[in-house]
Amino acid sequence: MGFAATDLFDGRLLGLRAGARGAALALTGLFASVAIGGDALAQPAPVQMRLEQQRVEWNDQFDTTMRSLQAVESSFPTLSPDTATYVETAIQRYSMIVQQGGWQPVTSGKKAMRLGMRDEHVLSLRRRLMVSGDLEQTAGLSDTFDSYVDAAVRRFQLRHGLTPDGVVGQTTLVAMNVPADVRLGQLETNLVRLRSMSGFLGDRYVMVNIPAAEIEAVENGRVRSRHTAVVGKIDRQTPILNSSIYELNFNPYWTVPVSIIRKDLIPKMNQDPAYLEKNRIRIFDWKGNELAWQQINWNTDEATQYQFRQEPGEINSLGSVRINFHNTHQVYLHDTPSKSLFGSDYRFHSSGCVRVQNVRELITWLLESTTSDWSRARVDETIRSGAREDVKLGTKIPIYMSYVTAWATAEGVIHFREDIYNRDGVLMSEAAVGSASLQ
């Protein structure tokens, strides 16, 4: 696959491998039930031959399904020079789907659909997965949620940036019921974006795909590592920009932006006057004099006139490192103490900056351009020491903060993400949203 070790920490690959293990266990159970139920050892030769043939068929299907799942991940970057060509092919495919009537909504009962269920709603699920190519046409129409449907659901979830648990809950159902013409519109909109980024981006660069909440470290046209990210809220959006990473701050201070002082810090202080002390945040005037919180009128915006600085440490909002690049939005990439957010499908929680999962792998890669002395061991030791240290990169690394909600890969896999900032100009109808609800 061509991935670095950091991919082991990527939620999508973990889910993929968990999915493969789950499907394998399901098949093992299926084999066991056939052997026990039919007492295979005592069966006549013709029955044994039929059982063996079934096992071979199941193994063949399972291998095909697993290859299909593994193909969802690509070692080629999202902004590959060829991605626009792959999207053009995807547009042709989805145009045909739309011309043929698209797909019918997936219906659901009171419970989420999952492996082992028998439910009439599984029929609509199978049809939907067949149209989009996640489930083989030869899988047939049945009301049983078997291991092949499970693998197909996981594949769909991976393509849509969802946790690949194989469970058709509310989030997966909503994604499945986005109409085909809306998906086609997304592909057409993103084709324009991808064409504008199809030139040479650099031998080494970092790409942040905002709606995917994902980061790619790219070297010589291949993805060295992918990182799950947390990006800006809808009302505090991460900006689209091109810049260059020039510096890393180990064990940084965090200077609270004025917008956060006004929107978050003042309300929190009105609720709990001990908030600053609990979070190791100190107050300074612009001459460097420290103030006590009692010296500020918290019923006004007076606090915005001062500097609020959080000390380095485990609870520091920037975590162990900050990655700086020039921009007018005062945003940057950084670590975070709130690691649990990386495990969510919805990762739009920041005030515009980008939090990076497994940030140590990313900064070790960035530091390769500085000196060979910066090994992973040295990175770990610097962070462990707690000492402040600023490191200029020997060579600036381009960074592209992009907005791509639909793309396709060399393997023919088509990805979609939610248009979280409503920039696509393609809206899903209220009827489609309503049809996606669990009854």
Buried (B, 14 or more C-beta within 10 A) or exposed (E): EEBBEBBEBBBBBBBBBBBBEBBEEBBEEBBEEBBEEBEBEEBEEEEBEEBEEEBEEBEEBBEBBBEBBBBBBBBBBBBBBBBBBBBBEBBEBBBEBBEEEBBEBBBBEEBBBBBEBEBEBBBBBBBBBBBBBBBBEEBEEEEBBBBBBBBBBBBBBBBBBBBBBBBBBEBBBBBBBBBBBBBBBBBBBBBEBBBEBBEEBBEBBBBBBBBBBBBBBBBEBBBBBBBBBBBBBEEBBBBBBBBBBBBBBBBBBBEBBBEBBEEBBBEBBEEEEEBBEEBBBBBBEEEEEEBEBEEBEBEEEEBBEBBBBBEBEEBBBBBBBBBBBEBEBEBBBBBBBEEEBBEBBEBBBBBBBBBBBBBBBBBBBBBBBBEEEBEBEEBEEBBEEEEEEEBEBEBBBBBBBBBBBBBBBBBEBBBBBBBBBEBBEBEBEEEBEEBBEBE
